[in-house]
């Protein structure tokens, strides 16, 4: 069951990407929509075996993009707290 969504835009390189937060019980995903018709990306924060957080794509395979966009999402949410 989806609890609530938020949609916002972020600057990514020379483009503006659309980010949709998707919350399901126990997990928050982010759906990234690119303006140039690149297939959308879904990412989330996960824990590695050392309990350290990292960004990953779902399904796996677009890790580099997840690691580039994840920190932008974090920065967006930190800016809202101030």
RODO-2510 file (C-alpha; in nm, 4 decimals, decimal comma):
residues 82
     n   res          X          Y          Z
     1     x     0,0000     0,0000     0,0000
     2     x     0,1444     0,3368    -0,1008
     3     x     0,1411     0,5864     0,1865
     4     x     0,2239     0,9133     0,0108
     5     x     0,4216     1,0603    -0,2714
     6     x     0,6123     1,3816    -0,3284
     7     x     0,7320     1,4986    -0,6681
     8     x     1,0083     1,7532    -0,7241
     9     x     1,2600     1,8585    -0,9874
    10     x     1,6403     1,8582    -0,9535
    11     x     1,9235     1,9891    -1,1640
    12     x     2,1319     1,6976    -1,2948
    13     x     2,4132     1,8078    -1,5208
    14     x     2,2593     2,0207    -1,7942
    15     x     1,9117     1,8741    -1,7433
    16     x     1,6233     1,8975    -1,5016
    17     x     1,5086     1,5572    -1,3793
    18     x     1,1756     1,4786    -1,2171
    19     x     1,1941     1,2812    -0,8909
    20     x     0,8930     1,1062    -0,7432
    21     x     0,9117     0,9736    -0,3893
    22     x     0,7212     0,6467    -0,3499
    23     x     0,6637     0,5207     0,0021
    24     x     0,5569     0,1682     0,0781
    25     x     0,5534     0,0215     0,4273
    26     x     0,9137    -0,0064     0,5439
    27     x     1,0797     0,1422     0,2339
    28     x     1,1060     0,4614     0,0312
    29     x     1,1891     0,4454    -0,3391
    30     x     1,2606     0,7298    -0,5750
    31     x     1,1487     0,7189    -0,9376
    32     x     1,3649     0,9392    -1,1597
    33     x     1,2302     1,0557    -1,4938
    34     x     1,4797     1,1960    -1,7431
    35     x     1,3796     1,4623    -1,9972
    36     x     1,5607     1,2978    -2,2890
    37     x     1,3553     0,9770    -2,2942
    38     x     1,6230     0,7675    -2,1182
    39     x     1,4412     0,4859    -1,9387
    40     x     1,3333     0,5975    -1,5952
    41     x     1,5384     0,4958    -1,2949
    42     x     1,4278     0,3704    -0,9535
    43     x     1,6658     0,4053    -0,6622
    44     x     1,6623     0,3560    -0,2868
    45     x     1,8899     0,3721     0,0145
    46     x     2,0067     0,0320     0,1325
    47     x     2,2405    -0,1029     0,3998
    48     x     2,5515    -0,3021     0,3177
    49     x     2,6860    -0,5872     0,5312
    50     x     2,8614    -0,3299     0,7539
    51     x     2,5312    -0,1466     0,8114
    52     x     2,6492     0,1506     0,6034
    53     x     2,3948     0,3251     0,3809
    54     x     2,4398     0,3437     0,0051
    55     x     2,2269     0,4313    -0,2982
    56     x     2,1356     0,1520    -0,5374
    57     x     1,9189     0,1092    -0,8450
    58     x     1,6203    -0,1250    -0,8553
    59     x     1,6582    -0,3451    -1,0445
    60     x     2,0338    -0,3479    -1,0222
    61     x     2,2468    -0,2407    -1,3156
    62     x     2,2415     0,1392    -1,3074
    63     x     2,4514     0,1819    -0,9956
    64     x     2,6580     0,4724    -1,1287
    65     x     2,3469     0,6837    -1,1870
    66     x     2,2069     0,5875    -0,8463
    67     x     2,5292     0,7034    -0,6794
    68     x     2,5179     1,0342    -0,8708
    69     x     2,1507     1,1168    -0,8137
    70     x     2,1098     0,9843    -0,4579
    71     x     2,3208     1,2615    -0,2990
    72     x     2,1186     1,5230    -0,4913
    73     x     1,8020     1,3852    -0,3326
    74     x     1,9650     1,3981     0,0106
    75     x     2,0685     1,7598    -0,0489
    76     x     1,7122     1,8476    -0,1523
    77     x     1,5659     1,7051     0,1695
    78     x     1,8348     1,8663     0,3878
    79     x     1,7513     2,2041     0,2320
    80     x     1,3860     2,1597     0,3326
    81     x     1,4798     2,1080     0,6985
    82     x     1,6562     2,4437     0,7325
***
